[in-house]
Amino acid sequence: MDLVGLVEKTVTGLGYEFVELERAGRGLLRVFIDHSNGIGVEDCATVSHQ
């Protein structure tokens, strides 16, 4: 499974919609997520710690 597929599976498994994955410098990954109830800081932290 590729990186995008792995991240998408993880995000959807947590109940969020996977929107996009962006690779930035120094190994930084930005994961964009959505949810019908909106996204808060806690949601970002939940996904970030996976």
C-alpha positions, 0 to 999 in steps of 0.5 A: 500500500502506498503512503496516500492509501495508508493515510486515507485508510487511517483517516477514514477509520477515525471517521474523517474524510480524507481530502489531500496529502501534501509533502513538504520539505524536511519530511513534513506531511500535511494531511487535509481532512474534513467532517460533516460537523466541521474540524477542530483542533482536537480533530487535527490532534487525533489524526496527527497522533496516529 
